[in-house]
Amino acid sequence: MKRIKFFYAFGLLLAVGLVTILSACGGDDDNDDPVVPTPSVSVQLVSQSIAEGEEVEASTTQLALSYSTTVRVATTNGIALNGTAVNAVRNPQDAKGVLVTFELQEGTDYTLTIPAGCIVANADPTAQAPAFTLSFKTKAKAQPVDNSATGLAKRLGWGWNLGNHFDTSSGEDGKHPQWGYWDNATPTQQLYTNLKKTGVSTVRIGVTWGNYQSGDDWTIESAYMAEVKQNVEWAGQAGLNVILNMHHDEYWLDVKTAATNSIVNNTIKTRISKTWTQIAEAFKDQGDYLFFETFNEVQDGQWGWGANRTDGGKQYKTLNEWNQTAVDAIRATGGQNATRWIGVPGYASSPSFVLIDQFQLPTDAANRLMVSVHFYDPNTFTLTPESNGGKSEWGHTAAAGKFQAGSNEEHVVETFQQLYAKFVANNIPVYIGEYGCVMHKNSRSNLFRNYYLEYVCRAAHAYNLPLCIWDNNAQGGGDEHHGYINHTDGSFLNNMSSIVAKMINAATSDDADYTLESIYDRAPK
């Protein structure tokens, strides 16, 4: 009995031990896999700043991703652009966002990869964003061309507007402006001499003629014509180019009515012809330093957002006719005018309205026409920062809510590139007759203003677009304060010597190391 009890006890002990060992070694098939906790949230991509297959500017430095929940970057291992590691961080302005930063080259195809697990939910790291792959490319650098358009661009260089002087308007025929010249200045030879010394190449002199016209033939007062001519000649003697135009005559250039009334249109075309004939006759012996510009900003009062969008193109067609009428009148006077360069604007002088098919250059046997545009985008920052909806900053470093979306660096480059591709590359010169930005009222906003002015000038140079700053002789800051150079003697206003020098350099320098990217990288922080 004792031996039987011993073997029974030993067997029992052995069985218990074996069960224990099997359990420790995972011998139960039902418990082979560890238990994985179910994530408490999901991480799904909601939006991205670069679309699949999109073509972007080479100056683009970031991809912004936004997810369905608050996230963080768990690891950057494996995040790469064309196989090269790039950095990713949580977006400081979006708790659900991630910013991937990189440097791009022009005309290149890219593939960005973010492996699964690199981005996780902030509240539950077991919740991972799925793997992400994005293919996109950068725009190719514009190929330089060497033609009369690019040569003329170098000649015109950086220009300046004698704004709110001869272009002052009463809005009535034969009635002189009540307050005289709005700039309260008396231009002198010294003005133009000092402009030349400063580095200015071109002066744009806007003139309103209707306030000084009378009679059935719309005769221009001789004293007024003589005063305008004196300023043109002073500028020419100083070695400057001059662009002379028909400016605030829009009050009688009623394009909306003319577009639907042939009688009104014919009357206006007759007046255009007679007025431009008088101007051209007065200047036909001036050298090729003088350029004419048919009109300023012809539109129906709604700046491109009016009846022009609903009338089937009638206003665009009417302006095309008017441009042809003016060119024909100028050429018919002979002399230097037979081959003088003439600038013609599109609707409202807006780049967008010369890029549409409805814009047509006049027929010109001399083949010496230029396209005239203005550039104040975005006007909420450049013209009316103090008004309702005004903006105090501009560009990729501007604070949220303080800039106009869709009108930053990429908009400038895209607009100028399109002008270049349609016209300059096809030997049709384009010039920006007006651009600018008012002096803002605080130092931080003016940092962005100076950045804007330098960037626009350098972009214009990159695409062979000479440009003329708008200057109305105004002191101080705020809406409509565009004072740079004193209209009487050419001295600097508002301590503008440094920014004027910077704009001239940006618009004219051929330094290959001075690029848009180098300016972009110095944007205000």
GUZAFI-725746 format. One record per residue (C-alpha): x, y, z; residue in one letter. Coordinates in steps of 0.2 Angstrom, whole numbers, plus 5000, padded with zeros to 4 digits. Last residue first. Layout:
N
{{X Y Z} "a"}
...
***
This chain:
525
{{5042 5432 4802} "k"}
{{5045 5445 4788} "p"}
{{5050 5436 4772} "a"}
{{5068 5433 4769} "r"}
{{5066 5416 4762} "d"}
{{5054 5423 4749} "y"}
{{5067 5436 4744} "i"}
{{5080 5422 4741} "s"}
{{5067 5412 4732} "e"}
{{5063 5426 4720} "l"}
{{5081 5426 4715} "t"}
{{5096 5437 4717} "y"}
{{5110 5424 4714} "d"}
{{5109 5427 4695} "a"}
{{5112 5445 4697} "d"}
{{5104 5453 4682} "d"}
{{5097 5468 4692} "s"}
{{5083 5478 4685} "t"}
{{5067 5477 4694} "a"}
{{5074 5471 4711} "a"}
{{5087 5484 4710} "n"}
{{5075 5498 4707} "i"}
{{5063 5491 4720} "m"}
{{5077 5491 4733} "k"}
{{5083 5509 4729} "a"}
{{5065 5515 4731} "v"}
{{5064 5505 4747} "i"}
{{5080 5514 4754} "s"}
{{5075 5532 4748} "s"}
{{5057 5531 4755} "m"}
{{5060 5541 4771} "n"}
{{5042 5548 4769} "n"}
{{5046 5558 4754} "l"}
{{5062 5559 4744} "f"}
{{5067 5574 4734} "s"}
{{5062 5575 4715} "g"}
{{5059 5594 4715} "d"}
{{5040 5597 4713} "t"}
{{5033 5579 4713} "h"}
{{5041 5574 4729} "n"}
{{5046 5556 4728} "i"}
{{5038 5541 4737} "y"}
{{5020 5546 4742} "g"}
{{5007 5532 4739} "h"}
{{4995 5536 4753} "h"}
{{4978 5531 4746} "e"}
{{4972 5522 4762} "d"}
{{4984 5524 4777} "g"}
{{5001 5532 4779} "g"}
{{5010 5548 4779} "g"}
{{5013 5561 4765} "q"}
{{5004 5559 4748} "a"}
{{5014 5564 4732} "n"}
{{5002 5553 4722} "n"}
{{5015 5540 4717} "d"}
{{5010 5524 4707} "w"}
{{5026 5513 4704} "i"}
{{5030 5510 4685} "c"}
{{5034 5493 4679} "l"}
{{5044 5484 4666} "p"}
{{5039 5466 4663} "l"}
{{5052 5454 4657} "n"}
{{5046 5438 4667} "y"}
{{5060 5437 4680} "a"}
{{5060 5456 4681} "h"}
{{5042 5457 4685} "a"}
{{5044 5444 4699} "a"}
{{5058 5454 4706} "r"}
{{5047 5470 4706} "c"}
{{5033 5460 4714} "v"}
{{5044 5453 4728} "y"}
{{5052 5469 4732} "e"}
{{5035 5478 4734} "l"}
{{5028 5464 4744} "y"}
{{5042 5463 4756} "y"}
{{5041 5482 4759} "n"}
{{5023 5481 4762} "r"}
{{5026 5466 4774} "f"}
{{5038 5476 4784} "l"}
{{5026 5490 4783} "n"}
{{5013 5480 4792} "s"}
{{5025 5477 4806} "r"}
{{5030 5495 4808} "s"}
{{5012 5502 4809} "n"}
{{5001 5514 4799} "k"}
{{5003 5506 4782} "h"}
{{5011 5516 4767} "m"}
{{5001 5512 4752} "v"}
{{5006 5498 4740} "c"}
{{5011 5499 4722} "g"}
{{5008 5495 4704} "y"}
{{5004 5505 4688} "e"}
{{5009 5505 4670} "g"}
{{5014 5487 4671} "i"}
{{5022 5484 4654} "y"}
{{5019 5470 4641} "v"}
{{5029 5469 4625} "p"}
{{5023 5457 4611} "i"}
{{5037 5446 4604} "n"}
{{5028 5430 4606} "n"}
{{5037 5425 4622} "a"}
{{5032 5443 4629} "v"}
{{5013 5440 4625} "f"}
{{5005 5424 4630} "k"}
{{5019 5416 4640} "a"}
{{5025 5432 4648} "y"}
{{5007 5437 4653} "l"}
{{5004 5420 4660} "q"}
{{5020 5420 4670} "q"}
{{5016 5437 4677} "f"}
{{4999 5431 4684} "t"}
{{5006 5414 4690} "e"}
{{5021 5423 4699} "v"}
{{5010 5436 4708} "v"}
{{4997 5423 4713} "h"}
{{5010 5411 4720} "e"}
{{5017 5425 4731} "e"}
{{5000 5430 4739} "n"}
{{4983 5433 4732} "s"}
{{4974 5417 4735} "g"}
{{4969 5421 4753} "a"}
{{4970 5440 4758} "q"}
{{4981 5441 4773} "f"}
{{4978 5446 4792} "k"}
{{4966 5431 4796} "g"}
{{4980 5419 4800} "a"}
{{4997 5428 4802} "a"}
{{5007 5432 4786} "a"}
{{5022 5421 4783} "t"}
{{5017 5415 4766} "h"}
{{5013 5432 4760} "g"}
{{5004 5448 4765} "w"}
{{5000 5457 4780} "e"}
{{4988 5471 4786} "s"}
{{4972 5467 4777} "k"}
{{4957 5478 4774} "g"}
{{4940 5470 4775} "g"}
{{4932 5487 4780} "n"}
{{4944 5500 4776} "s"}
{{4961 5504 4784} "e"}
{{4971 5492 4772} "p"}
{{4963 5500 4757} "t"}
{{4975 5501 4742} "l"}
{{4989 5487 4744} "t"}
{{4982 5475 4757} "f"}
{{4963 5475 4752} "t"}
{{4969 5478 4734} "n"}
{{4977 5461 4733} "p"}
{{4983 5463 4719} "d"}
{{4987 5480 4714} "y"}
{{4994 5477 4696} "f"}
{{4990 5487 4681} "h"}
{{4991 5482 4663} "v"}
{{4997 5489 4646} "s"}
{{5000 5478 4631} "v"}
{{5013 5485 4619} "m"}
{{5011 5489 4600} "l"}
{{5024 5492 4588} "r"}
{{5020 5482 4573} "n"}
{{5021 5497 4561} "a"}
{{5006 5491 4551} "a"}
{{4996 5490 4566} "d"}
{{4979 5480 4568} "t"}
{{4973 5483 4586} "p"}
{{4977 5470 4599} "l"}
{{4962 5459 4603} "q"}
{{4955 5455 4621} "f"}
{{4940 5443 4619} "q"}
{{4951 5428 4621} "d"}
{{4955 5432 4639} "i"}
{{4973 5435 4645} "l"}
{{4970 5454 4643} "v"}
{{4956 5454 4655} "f"}
{{4965 5445 4669} "s"}
{{4979 5457 4668} "p"}
{{4967 5471 4673} "s"}
{{4968 5488 4664} "s"}
{{4950 5490 4668} "a"}
{{4946 5481 4651} "y"}
{{4962 5478 4641} "g"}
{{4975 5492 4639} "p"}
{{4985 5498 4624} "v"}
{{5002 5504 4624} "g"}
{{5009 5513 4608} "i"}
{{5027 5513 4602} "w"}
{{5031 5526 4589} "r"}
{{5033 5520 4571} "t"}
{{5022 5532 4561} "a"}
{{5021 5544 4577} "n"}
{{5039 5550 4573} "q"}
{{5032 5559 4558} "g"}
{{5015 5554 4553} "g"}
{{4999 5560 4560} "t"}
{{4989 5545 4553} "a"}
{{4998 5533 4565} "r"}
{{4991 5542 4580} "i"}
{{4973 5542 4573} "a"}
{{4974 5523 4568} "d"}
{{4980 5519 4586} "v"}
{{4966 5528 4594} "a"}
{{4953 5520 4583} "t"}
{{4960 5503 4586} "q"}
{{4960 5505 4604} "n"}
{{4942 5511 4604} "w"}
{{4936 5496 4593} "e"}
{{4944 5484 4606} "n"}
{{4936 5494 4620} "l"}
{{4919 5491 4611} "t"}
{{4922 5472 4609} "k"}
{{4926 5470 4627} "y"}
{{4910 5480 4632} "q"}
{{4900 5468 4620} "k"}
{{4907 5452 4627} "g"}
{{4890 5443 4629} "g"}
{{4883 5457 4640} "d"}
{{4883 5447 4657} "t"}
{{4901 5448 4663} "r"}
{{4904 5466 4656} "n"}
{{4889 5471 4665} "a"}
{{4898 5473 4681} "g"}
{{4912 5464 4691} "w"}
{{4926 5470 4680} "g"}
{{4930 5486 4690} "w"}
{{4911 5490 4693} "q"}
{{4911 5507 4686} "g"}
{{4908 5502 4668} "d"}
{{4927 5500 4663} "q"}
{{4941 5509 4655} "v"}
{{4956 5510 4666} "e"}
{{4969 5521 4657} "n"}
{{4968 5524 4638} "f"}
{{4978 5525 4622} "t"}
{{4996 5524 4630} "e"}
{{5009 5534 4620} "f"}
{{5028 5532 4621} "f"}
{{5041 5546 4620} "l"}
{{5059 5542 4621} "y"}
{{5057 5538 4602} "d"}
{{5060 5557 4598} "g"}
{{5047 5571 4598} "q"}
{{5042 5577 4581} "d"}
{{5025 5570 4582} "k"}
{{5021 5577 4599} "f"}
{{5008 5591 4596} "a"}
{{5001 5581 4581} "e"}
{{4999 5566 4592} "a"}
{{4989 5575 4605} "i"}
{{4978 5583 4593} "q"}
{{4975 5567 4583} "t"}
{{4971 5558 4599} "w"}
{{4957 5570 4603} "t"}
{{4950 5570 4586} "k"}
{{4950 5551 4585} "s"}
{{4943 5548 4603} "i"}
{{4930 5561 4599} "r"}
{{4924 5552 4584} "t"}
{{4925 5535 4593} "k"}
{{4914 5543 4607} "i"}
{{4901 5548 4594} "t"}
{{4901 5531 4585} "n"}
{{4898 5522 4602} "n"}
{{4884 5534 4607} "v"}
{{4875 5530 4590} "i"}
{{4879 5512 4591} "s"}
{{4870 5510 4608} "n"}
{{4873 5493 4617} "t"}
{{4892 5494 4620} "a"}
{{4892 5513 4620} "a"}
{{4881 5513 4635} "t"}
{{4893 5502 4645} "k"}
{{4909 5510 4638} "v"}
{{4905 5527 4643} "d"}
{{4922 5535 4638} "l"}
{{4915 5552 4644} "w"}
{{4918 5550 4662} "y"}
{{4932 5538 4658} "e"}
{{4943 5554 4653} "d"}
{{4953 5550 4669} "h"}
{{4969 5545 4659} "h"}
{{4973 5548 4641} "m"}
{{4991 5543 4640} "n"}
{{5009 5549 4640} "l"}
{{5023 5536 4643} "i"}
{{5040 5545 4645} "v"}
{{5057 5538 4644} "n"}
{{5070 5547 4654} "l"}
{{5086 5555 4648} "g"}
{{5084 5572 4658} "a"}
{{5080 5581 4642} "q"}
{{5066 5568 4639} "g"}
{{5059 5572 4656} "a"}
{{5059 5590 4653} "w"}
{{5052 5588 4636} "e"}
{{5037 5578 4643} "v"}
{{5035 5591 4657} "n"}
{{5034 5606 4644} "q"}
{{5022 5596 4633} "k"}
{{5010 5595 4647} "v"}
{{5011 5614 4650} "e"}
{{5009 5618 4632} "a"}
{{4994 5607 4630} "m"}
{{4986 5616 4645} "y"}
{{4990 5633 4637} "a"}
{{4983 5628 4620} "s"}
{{4966 5622 4627} "e"}
{{4961 5605 4618} "i"}
{{4948 5607 4605} "t"}
{{4934 5595 4606} "w"}
{{4929 5597 4588} "d"}
{{4912 5602 4592} "d"}
{{4918 5615 4604} "g"}
{{4928 5613 4621} "s"}
{{4942 5603 4629} "q"}
{{4952 5606 4644} "y"}
{{4942 5595 4656} "n"}
{{4941 5582 4643} "g"}
{{4960 5580 4642} "w"}
{{4964 5570 4658} "t"}
{{4983 5566 4658} "v"}
{{4993 5552 4665} "g"}
{{5012 5555 4664} "i"}
{{5022 5539 4666} "r"}
{{5040 5542 4669} "v"}
{{5053 5529 4664} "t"}
{{5071 5525 4668} "s"}
{{5072 5529 4687} "v"}
{{5089 5527 4694} "g"}
{{5089 5541 4707} "t"}
{{5099 5552 4696} "k"}
{{5086 5551 4683} "k"}
{{5072 5555 4695} "l"}
{{5083 5570 4701} "n"}
{{5084 5577 4683} "t"}
{{5065 5574 4681} "y"}
{{5061 5584 4697} "l"}
{{5074 5597 4694} "q"}
{{5066 5602 4677} "q"}
{{5051 5607 4688} "t"}
{{5034 5600 4693} "p"}
{{5023 5611 4703} "t"}
{{5014 5601 4716} "a"}
{{4998 5601 4726} "n"}
{{4996 5582 4721} "d"}
{{4977 5585 4717} "w"}
{{4981 5597 4703} "y"}
{{4968 5611 4704} "g"}
{{4955 5611 4717} "w"}
{{4940 5614 4707} "q"}
{{4946 5603 4692} "p"}
{{4944 5613 4676} "h"}
{{4927 5612 4667} "k"}
{{4928 5610 4648} "g"}
{{4920 5594 4648} "d"}
{{4915 5587 4666} "e"}
{{4922 5574 4678} "g"}
{{4932 5587 4687} "s"}
{{4948 5577 4684} "s"}
{{4966 5577 4690} "t"}
{{4976 5566 4678} "d"}
{{4988 5581 4675} "f"}
{{4994 5579 4693} "h"}
{{4986 5565 4703} "n"}
{{5001 5553 4699} "g"}
{{5017 5558 4691} "l"}
{{5020 5539 4689} "n"}
{{5037 5531 4691} "w"}
{{5047 5518 4681} "g"}
{{5059 5504 4683} "w"}
{{5066 5497 4667} "g"}
{{5059 5504 4651} "l"}
{{5075 5499 4641} "r"}
{{5076 5482 4649} "k"}
{{5058 5479 4644} "a"}
{{5061 5485 4627} "l"}
{{5074 5472 4624} "g"}
{{5063 5459 4631} "t"}
{{5049 5464 4619} "a"}
{{5061 5466 4604} "s"}
{{5067 5448 4606} "n"}
{{5079 5438 4616} "d"}
{{5069 5424 4625} "v"}
{{5072 5416 4642} "p"}
{{5064 5400 4645} "q"}
{{5052 5401 4659} "a"}
{{5057 5389 4673} "k"}
{{5047 5373 4673} "a"}
{{5033 5372 4685} "k"}
{{5035 5359 4699} "t"}
{{5028 5342 4700} "k"}
{{5016 5331 4711} "f"}
{{5015 5313 4717} "s"}
{{5008 5310 4735} "l"}
{{5009 5294 4745} "t"}
{{5002 5292 4762} "f"}
{{5002 5276 4774} "a"}
{{4987 5276 4786} "p"}
{{4986 5287 4801} "a"}
{{4989 5277 4817} "q"}
{{4977 5275 4832} "a"}
{{4988 5265 4844} "t"}
{{4995 5282 4849} "p"}
{{4979 5286 4858} "d"}
{{4975 5305 4863} "a"}
{{4987 5312 4851} "n"}
{{4982 5301 4836} "a"}
{{4996 5295 4826} "v"}
{{5007 5301 4812} "i"}
{{5022 5290 4808} "c"}
{{5013 5274 4810} "g"}
{{5009 5271 4792} "a"}
{{5023 5277 4781} "p"}
{{5024 5294 4774} "i"}
{{5029 5295 4756} "t"}
{{5032 5310 4744} "l"}
{{5034 5308 4726} "t"}
{{5041 5322 4715} "y"}
{{5043 5327 4697} "d"}
{{5054 5341 4693} "t"}
{{5053 5357 4682} "g"}
{{5059 5369 4695} "e"}
{{5068 5363 4710} "q"}
{{5060 5360 4727} "l"}
{{5065 5362 4745} "e"}
{{5055 5353 4759} "f"}
{{5044 5355 4774} "t"}
{{5030 5343 4779} "v"}
{{5017 5351 4790} "l"}
{{5004 5341 4800} "v"}
{{4987 5346 4805} "g"}
{{4973 5341 4818} "k"}
{{4980 5354 4831} "a"}
{{4980 5367 4817} "d"}
{{4991 5383 4819} "q"}
{{5006 5375 4826} "p"}
{{5005 5361 4813} "n"}
{{5013 5346 4820} "r"}
{{5030 5343 4812} "v"}
{{5037 5334 4797} "a"}
{{5055 5334 4791} "n"}
{{5061 5327 4775} "v"}
{{5072 5312 4771} "a"}
{{5077 5309 4753} "t"}
{{5069 5295 4743} "g"}
{{5060 5306 4731} "n"}
{{5053 5316 4746} "l"}
{{5054 5305 4761} "a"}
{{5046 5301 4778} "i"}
{{5053 5284 4782} "g"}
{{5058 5288 4800} "n"}
{{5049 5305 4805} "t"}
{{5042 5297 4820} "t"}
{{5027 5299 4832} "a"}
{{5021 5315 4823} "v"}
{{5006 5321 4832} "r"}
{{4987 5321 4829} "v"}
{{4971 5329 4834} "t"}
{{4957 5321 4825} "t"}
{{4950 5319 4807} "s"}
{{4966 5324 4799} "y"}
{{4974 5339 4790} "s"}
{{4989 5339 4779} "l"}
{{4999 5354 4775} "a"}
{{5013 5352 4762} "l"}
{{5027 5365 4763} "q"}
{{5040 5375 4754} "t"}
{{5032 5380 4738} "t"}
{{5045 5391 4729} "s"}
{{5046 5379 4715} "a"}
{{5028 5383 4710} "e"}
{{5016 5369 4709} "v"}
{{5009 5357 4696} "e"}
{{4996 5345 4704} "e"}
{{4996 5326 4701} "g"}
{{4988 5322 4718} "e"}
{{4983 5339 4726} "a"}
{{4994 5350 4737} "i"}
{{4987 5358 4752} "s"}
{{4979 5342 4759} "q"}
{{4963 5338 4767} "s"}
{{4953 5326 4778} "v"}
{{4966 5311 4781} "l"}
{{4959 5299 4793} "q"}
{{4964 5294 4810} "v"}
{{4952 5283 4820} "s"}
{{4949 5284 4838} "v"}
{{4948 5273 4854} "s"}
{{4960 5260 4846} "p"}
{{4956 5242 4849} "t"}
{{4968 5234 4861} "p"}
{{4978 5219 4854} "v"}
{{4977 5203 4864} "v"}
{{4992 5192 4861} "p"}
{{4990 5178 4848} "d"}
{{4993 5159 4852} "d"}
{{4979 5159 4866} "n"}
{{4967 5146 4858} "d"}
{{4981 5134 4854} "d"}
{{4984 5131 4872} "d"}
{{5003 5126 4874} "g"}
{{5008 5143 4877} "g"}
{{5024 5139 4885} "c"}
{{5018 5143 4903} "a"}
{{5002 5133 4901} "s"}
{{5012 5118 4895} "l"}
{{5024 5120 4910} "i"}
{{5010 5121 4922} "t"}
{{5001 5106 4915} "v"}
{{5017 5096 4916} "l"}
{{5019 5101 4934} "g"}
{{5002 5096 4939} "v"}
{{5004 5079 4930} "a"}
{{5021 5076 4938} "l"}
{{5013 5079 4955} "l"}
{{4999 5067 4952} "l"}
{{5011 5054 4946} "g"}
{{5022 5056 4962} "f"}
{{5007 5055 4973} "a"}
{{5000 5039 4965} "y"}
{{5018 5031 4964} "f"}
{{5020 5034 4983} "f"}
{{5002 5028 4987} "k"}
{{5006 5012 4978} "i"}
{{5022 5009 4987} "r"}
{{5014 5012 5004} "k"}
{{5000 5000 5000} "m"}
***
